[in-house]
Structure formats: C-alpha cells, structure tokens
C-alpha cells in the first residue's frame, strides 16, 4: 500500500526535529510499511531539485534519514562520508557531479538510481548522459525526443555537455534533424562517421571536443551550411584553411601567418576568415576583431548585414568609413582612442566607444530551448512527498 500524503508529512516532521529517537521512529515506521528505500530515494530526488526554504527543510530531513539508513545498512566510513557530501549538492555549481552521487546511492544503499535519474532529468535536465548509457530503450527514445526542438535553424537535436565519447546508436531515429549540437563533449575525429546518417543536416556544432582536424565525413553532408569546430585541439594554419574545400562553411581556430595582413587578401577570403571570430551575444551577432592587424575597416564586413556588435580595438585603424557607420543592424562599435569618424554619418541608435569606455558584450549562455519539453518526459518517484508549504523551522 503506497504511503499517504498525511503519513509522508508526519515522517518529515519526525525527521525535521533532528532528534535521534524521532529519526529512529520515522525509520521504523517506514520499514514497517516496506517503503524505507522508496522514501529515501524520493527524498533525495526532491532535495536535489529544491530551492529556498524547501531545500533547507529537506536537507535537515535527508540528513536525519541518511544517518539512520547508513547505520542500519552498515555503510563503511568512506561511504558515510560520501553520503554526507550529498547534503552539500548544488546543481548550479559547475563542478556538481550528479552521477557520482547516483552511483554512491546505488553502491552504498542499493537504491534504484534509474528512477532517480529519470526524475532529475524531468525536473532540470540532469542525468541525460547517464540515461543514455543505462536507461531502457523507452528512456532513450523519450530523452532524445525531449532534447529535440524547432529552433531558428530548423529541427534541432541538442546533445551538448553530455560527456559523449561516441554517438549513441539511438540517434538513428533522429535522421531528419536539420541542426545538431554536439558541443562540449569528448568526441574525436574517429567518432564522427555517424554524421552520414543525417542527410538533412544543415547546421552542426562540434565546438569544444577533441578534434585535431576537419572531419572528412563533413563532405558527405550535401546540405551542410555551417560546421563549428572552434575550441578544439585543431588550430589550422590560415593558408591551409583558405585552400580547404569546406572553408565557406567551417569555423575553426586559426593560426595566422607571419608577415601577412588580412588586408592583403581578397574580400571573399577575408569574409570567410571573419566568420571564425563571430559569436552570439544576447542572441545577436558579434565580431571580435581586436588585435587582428587590420589597417582599415575591412570591406568584407558588408557580408555581415546582421552584425550588431564589433570589437576593432588594438588594430592600426585610423578611420571609420561612412558605409560602415550605416550598416543596418550595427549598434555598438569598440575602437581605439585615435580612431576618427564623421558623426554626421552615424545611423540613429549606433554608439561608438573609444578605448575602454565600455566593454563589448561577452558570449552568454542562453537557457536551452529543449528544457521546455521536460514536463512531458515520463518520470515519477515511488513516494509523493508533500513538499508544498514546507517552511524553515
């Protein structure tokens, strides 16, 4: 018989007193109904996604129950230490290791961490890589559906920041996607032959992986319009890049050639190179051209009509031409103190900041659009713990 809301609330009250006799009574009551493990698992889940006062109350309750269960299950000192570390868990911290906690709960207490990982994913998107490795076929199918969305680049699958060393076979069901985000993973050049299955792919991000060269498999994607390979081990010589058959669509980290300035190259080549220094700030296009050796504002900027921010500092540029100041979307220009321009050509809404009057906008991580899909992900914990209305005592 499942634990009622009233019974669960009474258990929380006993645990929240932080008195050992009450914690023991709560544990015995749970054991008598055969739900001690289920309650602990559920309490862990609610705590790991809670905020504010609810988090403080659940932390006290979890502390009391963990100590009791660890004692009853004869956990080792090392396991006890790890379990207590759970109480400091904060998913907002960059180094929060959710999977480490799951495995500890499984190893030390024998809990069903697959159910917990489903719950955490459904609430905050955590544990995706764990579910892809250890989840059921239904889990994996639902996860891929949840991390897919209709974005500005078409139907998009986001598998970023999942620690992937190889592409999951289950992605075969997503062959019709138009954009694929694999950034912030552990993929290297030997792991990208899977790309040929995505025949409709137009946008691909392999940024921040372990690529040491441009994958040959990109040539097998006839509709590919952009492939981001920046922030990998690959640092491509400028001349090699300009000779590459995919230079028009690939973004990489470049190694500039000594003795050559970009002003010496054709407008088409310069436009191709500039896109490697583009980024998004507040969902707007920005270019970071500081210290690139430009002696004048490059004509190739005409190829970027959506440009909003540009950093031209630390270049021997002396003048901002009228056509540049009239670019349709341009809002902020950052340049050195001695740079001249005719204010009469300034388009309304355009600001020119000289020297260090203001810093250019930094790339900002936006909330993943697929998070809106999580409410439909099938997940529930074995015990419904009434956390609504919890207040710090």
N, C-alpha and C positions, 0 to 999 in steps of 0.2 A: 504494500500500500504506500503510495507516494506521501511524502511529508507535506502536511498542510502549511499554508502561509502562516497561520497562527502558531503552529509548532515551530516553524523555522524562525519566526520572530522571537519566540521565547528562548530558543537556543542562542540567538545573537545576544540577547540581554544577559544571559548567563556568562557568555564568553567575554562580553564587554566589561564585566566587573573586574577582570584581571586577577580574580582570586582563584587560587588553585583548586579549592574544593568545588567551586562553581564550574570551572573548566572540566574537572573530572566528571561532575554530574552531567554536564552537556554531552561529553563524550559517551558516557554510559547510556544516556537516552538515545543518542544516535545509533549506538551499537545495538541496542535492544530492538530497533526497527530495521537493522541491517542497512543503514544509509550513511554510515560514518565516512566511508571513502567518497561517496557521491556528494555529500555535503561539503567535505573539504575541497574536492575538485571544483565544485561550483563557487565556493567562497574564494578560491584562488582566482577564478575567472572574473568574478565581479570586482575583486580588488584590483586586478591588473588593468582594468579599463576605467576605474572610478576616478573622480576628481573631487577636490574641495573637501567639505566636511564628511561626505560619504566615504571618501578614501581614508580619512583619519579613523573613523569608527571601524571600518572593515579591516584596517591594518591591526588595530588592537584585537579584534576578534580572531583574525587569522593567526596572530602571534600566539594567542592562548591555545588555539586548537592545534597548531603545528607542534608546539612543545609537547602537548599531550599525546598526539599521534606518533611523533618521533620516539617518545619514550616507550609507548606500547609496542612499537614495531622494532625496538632495539636498534635504532639507527646508530651508525658509527659517529665518532666525534666530527670527522670530515663531512659526513652527510648532514649532521646537525648544523654545522657552520654554514654550509651551502643553503640549507633551508631557511635559516635566519636571514641570509643575504637577500632572499626573495622579498623580504619586508621593505627593502630599500629600492625595489624595482621601480623605474620610472621610464615609460616608453618614449617620452620626449627627449631623453638623453641619447646622444648619437651612439654611445657605446653600450646601450642597453642590449643585453644578449638574451632575447626571449627564448631561443631554442635551448640554451644552456639550462634555463630554469625548467623547461618542459622535460628534458632528459633527466634532470635531477629528481623531479617529482615521480617520474617513471621508475628510475633506478632505486631510489630510497624508499618510496612509499607504494609503488606498484599501481599508480593511478592511470586512468585511461586518458593519456595526454592527447590522443587524436581528437576526442570530443572537445577538449580544452582548446586545441589549436583551431578547430572549426569556429568555436565561439569567438576567439580573439580575432580571427580573420573577419568574421561577420560584423564585429563592432568597430574595428580600427584598421583592418587590412594587414595585421601582423600575421606571421607564420606562413606566408604564401609558399616560400621555398620548401618548408617542412611538409606542407600538404602535397606539394608536387612530388616529393620523394616517397612519402609514407602513406599518403591518403589513398582511398579507394578510387576506382575508375570514375565513380559518380562525383567524388570530391574534386578530382582534377578537371573534369568536364565543367562543373559548376564554377570552379575557380577561374578557368580561362574565360568563361562567359562573363564573370564579374569584372575581370580586368580588361575587357573589351568595351569600347565606346565609340560613338560617332563624333569625331573631332574635326578641326579645321582642315586636316589632311585626309579626311575620309575615315573609313572604318579602321580603328586603331587597336592594336594589342600592346599593352604596356607590361613588359616583364623586366622592368628596370629594378635595380637594387635588390636582387634576389640571390646573389652569390652563385649564379649559374656557371658551371664549368662546361656544361654541354646543354644543348637544346632539348627540352622534354619531347618525347615522341608524341605526346598527346596534342602538340601544336599542329599536327597534321589536320585536325578538324577545323583549323583556322586558316585554311589555304586561301580564302577570299579576302583577307585583310589587305588594306592599302598602305598602312603605316605600321611599323614595328619598332618599338623602343626596347633595346637590349642594353642600355647604358648602365654603368656602374655594376658590372658583373665580372666574371673571371674567364671569359671566352678568349681563346687564341685562334690563330689562323687555321688550325686543323679542325676547328669546331664549327665552321660556317658553311659546310657543304649543304646543310639543311636548307639554305636560303632558296635553292632552286625550286622548292615546293611552293613558294609564294609567288605565283606567276603574275599576280596583280599588284605586287608591291611597288609603291611609288616613293615612299619615304622610309629611311632606315637609320636608326641611331645605334652605333656600336661604340659610342664615346666611353672613355674610362673603362676599357677592358685590357686585354693583353696582346693586342695586335701589333706585330712588328713590320707588317707590310699591308698593302691594299689587297684584300681577298680577291683571287681570280674569279670566284663564284659570282661576283657582282656583275660580271659581263653576261651572265645567263639570265639576268632580270631585264627584259626588254623595256618595261615601263618605268624603271627606276629614274627618279628625278633628283634625289638628294640622298647622300650617304655620309653621315657624320662619324668620322674616325678620330676625332681630336681627343687629346688627353690619353693616348695610348703610348706604348714604348716607341711607336713609329714617329720618327722626326725626319721628314722627307726633304731632300735637297731641292731647292727651287727649280733648277733646270730639269731634274727628273720629274717633278710634278707637272711642269708645263708640257712635257713630252708624253705624259700618261694619257691613254685613250679615255679615261674617265675623269679627267681634270675638271670638266664642266659641272660635274655633279658631286664630286667627292670633296669633303672638308677634312683637312689634316693639320697637324702641327708642322710648320715649315722650318727648314734650316736655310737661312738666306745666304747668298753667295757673296763673298768678299769682293769689293771693287765694283759692284754693280748696284745701281739705284733703280728702284722700280719705275722712275720717270723715263728710263731708257727703253722700257718695253711698250708693246702695242697696248692700245686702250682695252682690247679684248683680253689680253693676257693679264693686265692689271686688274680688270673686273673679276677675272677668275680667281686671282690671288686674294683680293679683298674679302671675298665671302668667307675665307678661313678665319677672319678676325671679327666676324659678325656674331652677335649674341642677342638674346631677348632680355629686355628689362621692362617689367610691368606689361608683358605681352606686346611690347613694341620693339622694333628693330633698332639695334645699336651697333656701332662700329668702333672698335678700339684700335686706332692707328697711331698711338703715341710711340715715339722713338723708332719709327719705321724708315726714316731717312727721306721722306718726301720733301722736295724743294718747292712744290706748289700743290695746291688742292688738285687731286687727280680728276681728270675728265671722266674717268671710269665710274665716278660716283653717280653719274647720270643713269647708270644701270640699276640704281637702288632707289626708285621713286618712293618707297615706303620708309626710307630712313628717317628716324626721329631723333636719335642722339648720336653724336660723333665726337670722339676724342682725338684732337690733332696736336696735342701738346708734344713738346720735345722733338719737333721737326723744324728744319730751317725754312719754314713757310713765312713769307712776309706780307701776303695779301690774300683776302677772301674775295673771290670774284663775284660779280652780281648774279650770275646764273646759279651759283651755289647758294647764295642767300635767298634765292627764290624757289628752292626745292620745295615741292608741295607739302610734304609731311614733316619737314625738319622743324624741331622745336628747341633744341639746345646744342650749341657748339662750344667746345672747350679747346682753347688755344693758348699760345704763349703771349706774354705781355706786349711784345713789339709788333704783333700782327695787326695790320691796318685793314680797314674796310670802310665802305661808304654807307653810313647809316640810312641814307635815303632808299637804299635797295633792300633793307631789312623787311621781310614779309611779316605782317602782323602775327604776333604770337611767338616769334623767334627770338631767343635770347643768346647772346654771345658772352661767354665767361672767359676772361683772360687771366692767365697764370693760375692761381689756386683760389679764385674767388668762391668756387663751389666744385665739389667732386662729381664726376659723372655717375649716373646710376649703376649700381652693381647688378649682375645677374641675380635674379631672385627665384627661388624655388616656389613654384605655384602648387597649390593643392591638386593632387591627381584627380582628373575628372572621373575616373572609374570608381572613386570612393562612393559616389552616389548610388552605385549598383549594389552595395553591400547589404542593404536591407532585404534584398531578395535572396541572399545566399542562405541555403538551408543549414541552420545550426541552432542547437539549444543545449543547455546544460541539464544534467539529471535532476537537479533540485532548483526550483524557483525561489531564490532568496529575496525577501521583500526589502529592497534597499531604499525604496522611495520613503522619504520622510526621515531618514536617519539623521540624527544631529549629534554633534560632538558633546559628550557629557562632561 
